[in-house]
Amino acid sequence: MKLATLFLAFTAAGFAETFPARLEKPIWPDRDGTIEINEEGITYTAPHAKHGAQWLGTQHIGHALDRLDNRPYSLSWKWDDIQYFDRVSRKEFVVLTYRDDWRFLGKDEQYRFRLTEGELTDGLFQMISAHLKRPVTDRVSPGNVKAVYGLSVKRSGTFRGSEGKLEFTWDAIFYVTRKKSDGRTWQMDRDIVSVWSDDPYRLEIRAYENNRREFSRTVTYKFDLKEKLDPEFYRELKLQLYALEKNNEVIR
C-alpha cells in the first residue's frame, strides 16, 4: 500500500495510536510510560517516580510526600509545539520542542523515546510529517525502491564515514547503508535544500536537519562516488529542484 493511501486511511479514521514507550534520559534513569499519537499531537504519560517516605527510607504514614508517589508524569505537545521530528529507527524517535533548555544555555529541549512494543510504521511517520508541515529526518532504510538512477558511494564523515548506495526517484533521494545511523530518506519537496557537484566523482546533498551542536538547521552530506556521475541525470535532478521552487512547492 502506498504511503499516501496509508495517510488517507489514518486521517479518515480520526486516528489515535498508542504504544508502551520508554523516555530515554542522558543523565537520569529512563522512565517507562505510554506514547499516544493522534490528530492533536503527541502525549507521553508515566507513573511518577518514587519521591515519598518509602523512597526516603522512612515509614511516616500519611506524610505529605506520600501523595507524590502516584502523581502522573506527563509531556504533551500540539503539532505546532513540535519544531522537529527524527525517526531514528522504527522503534526510536526524537522530538525537538521550542522550549528553552537551561541545561544547554537556552538551546531547545528535545526528548528521545523508544517504543517497547509496536513500531513507527511508514504510514504513521508520513502522517506525523504531514501534520508538522516542516522538514523531518528519516533514518529508516526503505524497502524496494523503483529508482530511476543509483550510485555506489562513500559518505565522508568527521571521524568515520560509511559506504552504501544513493538511490534516486523523482520524489526522493535515499542513502542506503549498513551503518543504520547514517541511513537517510530525503523527500525532494520537504527535506532537500540543494544538490551540488563540481566534480563527476563527488556529490553534495544539503538537507534540513536539526543539529544541537550547531546554530544551522541544515547539514551538508558529502559523497565520494565510486562511478562517474551521469551529467544528464544531474542536470535533470537540478531542474526538478528548480521546478519545485518555481511552483512554490518548497522554499529554499
Contacts in CASP RR format, 6 or more apart in sequence:
PFRMAT RR
TARGET T0000
AUTHOR 0000-0000-0000
METHOD contacts of the structure
MODEL  1
MKLATLFLAFTAAGFAETFPARLEKPIWPDRDGTIEINEEGITYTAPHAK
HGAQWLGTQHIGHALDRLDNRPYSLSWKWDDIQYFDRVSRKEFVVLTYRD
DWRFLGKDEQYRFRLTEGELTDGLFQMISAHLKRPVTDRVSPGNVKAVYG
LSVKRSGTFRGSEGKLEFTWDAIFYVTRKKSDGRTWQMDRDIVSVWSDDP
YRLEIRAYENNRREFSRTVTYKFDLKEKLDPEFYRELKLQLYALEKNNEV
IR
3 122 0 8 1.000
3 123 0 8 1.000
3 126 0 8 1.000
4 126 0 8 1.000
6 121 0 8 1.000
6 122 0 8 1.000
6 123 0 8 1.000
6 126 0 8 1.000
6 127 0 8 1.000
7 123 0 8 1.000
7 126 0 8 1.000
7 127 0 8 1.000
7 130 0 8 1.000
10 123 0 8 1.000
10 124 0 8 1.000
10 127 0 8 1.000
11 39 0 8 1.000
11 127 0 8 1.000
14 38 0 8 1.000
14 39 0 8 1.000
15 38 0 8 1.000
15 39 0 8 1.000
15 127 0 8 1.000
16 36 0 8 1.000
16 37 0 8 1.000
16 38 0 8 1.000
16 39 0 8 1.000
17 36 0 8 1.000
17 37 0 8 1.000
17 38 0 8 1.000
17 124 0 8 1.000
18 34 0 8 1.000
18 35 0 8 1.000
18 36 0 8 1.000
18 37 0 8 1.000
19 34 0 8 1.000
19 35 0 8 1.000
19 115 0 8 1.000
19 116 0 8 1.000
19 117 0 8 1.000
19 118 0 8 1.000
20 32 0 8 1.000
20 33 0 8 1.000
20 34 0 8 1.000
20 35 0 8 1.000
20 115 0 8 1.000
20 116 0 8 1.000
20 117 0 8 1.000
21 32 0 8 1.000
21 33 0 8 1.000
21 34 0 8 1.000
21 35 0 8 1.000
21 44 0 8 1.000
21 113 0 8 1.000
21 114 0 8 1.000
21 115 0 8 1.000
21 116 0 8 1.000
22 30 0 8 1.000
22 31 0 8 1.000
22 32 0 8 1.000
22 33 0 8 1.000
22 113 0 8 1.000
22 114 0 8 1.000
22 116 0 8 1.000
23 30 0 8 1.000
23 31 0 8 1.000
23 32 0 8 1.000
23 33 0 8 1.000
23 44 0 8 1.000
23 46 0 8 1.000
23 75 0 8 1.000
23 111 0 8 1.000
23 112 0 8 1.000
23 113 0 8 1.000
24 30 0 8 1.000
24 112 0 8 1.000
24 113 0 8 1.000
24 114 0 8 1.000
25 31 0 8 1.000
29 49 0 8 1.000
31 46 0 8 1.000
31 49 0 8 1.000
31 73 0 8 1.000
32 46 0 8 1.000
32 116 0 8 1.000
33 44 0 8 1.000
33 45 0 8 1.000
33 46 0 8 1.000
33 47 0 8 1.000
34 44 0 8 1.000
34 45 0 8 1.000
34 46 0 8 1.000
35 42 0 8 1.000
35 43 0 8 1.000
35 44 0 8 1.000
35 113 0 8 1.000
35 115 0 8 1.000
36 42 0 8 1.000
36 43 0 8 1.000
36 44 0 8 1.000
36 45 0 8 1.000
37 124 0 8 1.000
37 128 0 8 1.000
39 131 0 8 1.000
40 78 0 8 1.000
40 79 0 8 1.000
41 76 0 8 1.000
41 77 0 8 1.000
41 78 0 8 1.000
41 79 0 8 1.000
41 82 0 8 1.000
41 131 0 8 1.000
42 76 0 8 1.000
42 77 0 8 1.000
42 82 0 8 1.000
42 95 0 8 1.000
43 74 0 8 1.000
43 75 0 8 1.000
43 76 0 8 1.000
43 77 0 8 1.000
44 74 0 8 1.000
44 75 0 8 1.000
44 76 0 8 1.000
44 111 0 8 1.000
44 113 0 8 1.000
45 72 0 8 1.000
45 73 0 8 1.000
45 74 0 8 1.000
45 75 0 8 1.000
46 72 0 8 1.000
46 73 0 8 1.000
46 74 0 8 1.000
47 70 0 8 1.000
47 72 0 8 1.000
47 73 0 8 1.000
48 68 0 8 1.000
48 69 0 8 1.000
48 70 0 8 1.000
48 71 0 8 1.000
48 72 0 8 1.000
48 73 0 8 1.000
49 55 0 8 1.000
49 73 0 8 1.000
50 69 0 8 1.000
51 65 0 8 1.000
51 68 0 8 1.000
51 69 0 8 1.000
52 63 0 8 1.000
52 65 0 8 1.000
52 66 0 8 1.000
52 68 0 8 1.000
52 69 0 8 1.000
53 59 0 8 1.000
53 60 0 8 1.000
53 61 0 8 1.000
53 62 0 8 1.000
53 63 0 8 1.000
53 65 0 8 1.000
53 66 0 8 1.000
54 66 0 8 1.000
54 69 0 8 1.000
55 69 0 8 1.000
56 65 0 8 1.000
60 66 0 8 1.000
75 111 0 8 1.000
77 95 0 8 1.000
77 97 0 8 1.000
79 131 0 8 1.000
79 132 0 8 1.000
79 133 0 8 1.000
81 97 0 8 1.000
81 98 0 8 1.000
82 95 0 8 1.000
82 96 0 8 1.000
82 97 0 8 1.000
82 132 0 8 1.000
83 96 0 8 1.000
83 97 0 8 1.000
83 98 0 8 1.000
83 108 0 8 1.000
83 134 0 8 1.000
83 210 0 8 1.000
84 94 0 8 1.000
84 95 0 8 1.000
84 96 0 8 1.000
84 110 0 8 1.000
84 134 0 8 1.000
84 135 0 8 1.000
84 136 0 8 1.000
84 137 0 8 1.000
84 210 0 8 1.000
85 93 0 8 1.000
85 94 0 8 1.000
85 95 0 8 1.000
85 96 0 8 1.000
85 128 0 8 1.000
85 129 0 8 1.000
85 132 0 8 1.000
85 136 0 8 1.000
85 137 0 8 1.000
86 93 0 8 1.000
86 94 0 8 1.000
86 96 0 8 1.000
86 136 0 8 1.000
86 137 0 8 1.000
86 139 0 8 1.000
86 210 0 8 1.000
87 93 0 8 1.000
87 120 0 8 1.000
87 125 0 8 1.000
87 136 0 8 1.000
87 137 0 8 1.000
87 138 0 8 1.000
87 139 0 8 1.000
87 140 0 8 1.000
88 94 0 8 1.000
88 112 0 8 1.000
88 139 0 8 1.000
88 181 0 8 1.000
89 120 0 8 1.000
89 139 0 8 1.000
89 140 0 8 1.000
89 180 0 8 1.000
90 119 0 8 1.000
90 120 0 8 1.000
90 121 0 8 1.000
90 140 0 8 1.000
91 114 0 8 1.000
91 115 0 8 1.000
91 118 0 8 1.000
91 119 0 8 1.000
91 120 0 8 1.000
92 112 0 8 1.000
92 113 0 8 1.000
92 114 0 8 1.000
92 115 0 8 1.000
93 112 0 8 1.000
93 113 0 8 1.000
93 120 0 8 1.000
94 110 0 8 1.000
94 111 0 8 1.000
94 112 0 8 1.000
94 113 0 8 1.000
95 110 0 8 1.000
95 111 0 8 1.000
95 113 0 8 1.000
96 108 0 8 1.000
96 109 0 8 1.000
96 110 0 8 1.000
96 210 0 8 1.000
97 108 0 8 1.000
97 109 0 8 1.000
97 110 0 8 1.000
97 111 0 8 1.000
98 108 0 8 1.000
99 108 0 8 1.000
99 109 0 8 1.000
100 106 0 8 1.000
100 107 0 8 1.000
100 108 0 8 1.000
100 109 0 8 1.000
101 107 0 8 1.000
101 108 0 8 1.000
101 109 0 8 1.000
101 110 0 8 1.000
104 212 0 8 1.000
107 212 0 8 1.000
110 210 0 8 1.000
110 212 0 8 1.000
122 140 0 8 1.000
125 136 0 8 1.000
125 138 0 8 1.000
125 140 0 8 1.000
128 136 0 8 1.000
129 136 0 8 1.000
129 190 0 8 1.000
135 190 0 8 1.000
135 191 0 8 1.000
135 207 0 8 1.000
135 208 0 8 1.000
135 209 0 8 1.000
136 190 0 8 1.000
136 191 0 8 1.000
137 184 0 8 1.000
137 191 0 8 1.000
137 209 0 8 1.000
137 210 0 8 1.000
138 184 0 8 1.000
138 185 0 8 1.000
138 186 0 8 1.000
139 180 0 8 1.000
139 181 0 8 1.000
139 182 0 8 1.000
139 183 0 8 1.000
139 184 0 8 1.000
139 185 0 8 1.000
140 183 0 8 1.000
140 185 0 8 1.000
141 174 0 8 1.000
141 176 0 8 1.000
141 177 0 8 1.000
141 180 0 8 1.000
141 183 0 8 1.000
141 185 0 8 1.000
142 167 0 8 1.000
142 174 0 8 1.000
142 176 0 8 1.000
142 185 0 8 1.000
145 167 0 8 1.000
145 169 0 8 1.000
145 174 0 8 1.000
146 169 0 8 1.000
147 167 0 8 1.000
147 168 0 8 1.000
147 169 0 8 1.000
147 174 0 8 1.000
148 168 0 8 1.000
148 169 0 8 1.000
148 170 0 8 1.000
148 233 0 8 1.000
149 167 0 8 1.000
149 168 0 8 1.000
149 230 0 8 1.000
149 233 0 8 1.000
150 165 0 8 1.000
150 166 0 8 1.000
150 167 0 8 1.000
150 168 0 8 1.000
151 165 0 8 1.000
151 166 0 8 1.000
151 203 0 8 1.000
151 223 0 8 1.000
151 225 0 8 1.000
151 226 0 8 1.000
151 227 0 8 1.000
151 229 0 8 1.000
152 163 0 8 1.000
152 164 0 8 1.000
152 165 0 8 1.000
152 225 0 8 1.000
152 226 0 8 1.000
152 227 0 8 1.000
153 163 0 8 1.000
153 164 0 8 1.000
153 165 0 8 1.000
153 166 0 8 1.000
153 175 0 8 1.000
153 203 0 8 1.000
153 223 0 8 1.000
153 224 0 8 1.000
153 225 0 8 1.000
153 226 0 8 1.000
154 161 0 8 1.000
154 162 0 8 1.000
154 163 0 8 1.000
154 164 0 8 1.000
154 223 0 8 1.000
154 224 0 8 1.000
154 226 0 8 1.000
155 161 0 8 1.000
155 162 0 8 1.000
155 163 0 8 1.000
155 164 0 8 1.000
155 175 0 8 1.000
155 177 0 8 1.000
155 182 0 8 1.000
155 221 0 8 1.000
155 222 0 8 1.000
155 223 0 8 1.000
155 224 0 8 1.000
156 222 0 8 1.000
156 223 0 8 1.000
156 224 0 8 1.000
157 222 0 8 1.000
161 179 0 8 1.000
161 182 0 8 1.000
162 177 0 8 1.000
162 178 0 8 1.000
162 179 0 8 1.000
162 182 0 8 1.000
163 177 0 8 1.000
163 178 0 8 1.000
164 175 0 8 1.000
164 176 0 8 1.000
164 177 0 8 1.000
164 178 0 8 1.000
165 175 0 8 1.000
165 176 0 8 1.000
165 177 0 8 1.000
166 173 0 8 1.000
166 174 0 8 1.000
166 175 0 8 1.000
166 176 0 8 1.000
166 203 0 8 1.000
166 223 0 8 1.000
167 173 0 8 1.000
167 174 0 8 1.000
167 176 0 8 1.000
168 174 0 8 1.000
168 233 0 8 1.000
168 237 0 8 1.000
170 188 0 8 1.000
170 240 0 8 1.000
171 187 0 8 1.000
171 188 0 8 1.000
171 189 0 8 1.000
172 185 0 8 1.000
172 186 0 8 1.000
172 187 0 8 1.000
172 188 0 8 1.000
173 184 0 8 1.000
173 185 0 8 1.000
173 186 0 8 1.000
173 188 0 8 1.000
173 192 0 8 1.000
173 195 0 8 1.000
173 205 0 8 1.000
174 184 0 8 1.000
174 185 0 8 1.000
174 186 0 8 1.000
175 182 0 8 1.000
175 183 0 8 1.000
175 184 0 8 1.000
175 185 0 8 1.000
175 221 0 8 1.000
176 183 0 8 1.000
177 183 0 8 1.000
184 207 0 8 1.000
184 221 0 8 1.000
186 192 0 8 1.000
186 205 0 8 1.000
186 207 0 8 1.000
188 240 0 8 1.000
188 241 0 8 1.000
188 244 0 8 1.000
188 250 0 8 1.000
189 244 0 8 1.000
189 249 0 8 1.000
189 250 0 8 1.000
190 208 0 8 1.000
190 250 0 8 1.000
191 207 0 8 1.000
191 208 0 8 1.000
191 209 0 8 1.000
192 205 0 8 1.000
192 206 0 8 1.000
192 207 0 8 1.000
192 208 0 8 1.000
192 241 0 8 1.000
193 206 0 8 1.000
193 207 0 8 1.000
193 208 0 8 1.000
193 218 0 8 1.000
193 252 0 8 1.000
194 205 0 8 1.000
194 206 0 8 1.000
194 241 0 8 1.000
194 252 0 8 1.000
195 203 0 8 1.000
195 204 0 8 1.000
195 205 0 8 1.000
195 206 0 8 1.000
195 234 0 8 1.000
195 237 0 8 1.000
195 238 0 8 1.000
195 241 0 8 1.000
196 203 0 8 1.000
196 204 0 8 1.000
196 206 0 8 1.000
197 203 0 8 1.000
197 204 0 8 1.000
197 229 0 8 1.000
197 234 0 8 1.000
200 225 0 8 1.000
200 228 0 8 1.000
200 229 0 8 1.000
200 231 0 8 1.000
201 224 0 8 1.000
201 225 0 8 1.000
201 228 0 8 1.000
201 229 0 8 1.000
202 222 0 8 1.000
202 223 0 8 1.000
202 224 0 8 1.000
202 225 0 8 1.000
203 222 0 8 1.000
203 223 0 8 1.000
203 225 0 8 1.000
203 229 0 8 1.000
204 220 0 8 1.000
204 221 0 8 1.000
204 222 0 8 1.000
204 223 0 8 1.000
205 220 0 8 1.000
205 221 0 8 1.000
205 223 0 8 1.000
206 218 0 8 1.000
206 219 0 8 1.000
206 220 0 8 1.000
206 221 0 8 1.000
207 218 0 8 1.000
207 219 0 8 1.000
207 221 0 8 1.000
208 217 0 8 1.000
208 218 0 8 1.000
209 217 0 8 1.000
209 218 0 8 1.000
209 219 0 8 1.000
210 217 0 8 1.000
211 217 0 8 1.000
211 219 0 8 1.000
241 252 0 8 1.000
244 250 0 8 1.000
245 251 0 8 1.000
245 252 0 8 1.000
END
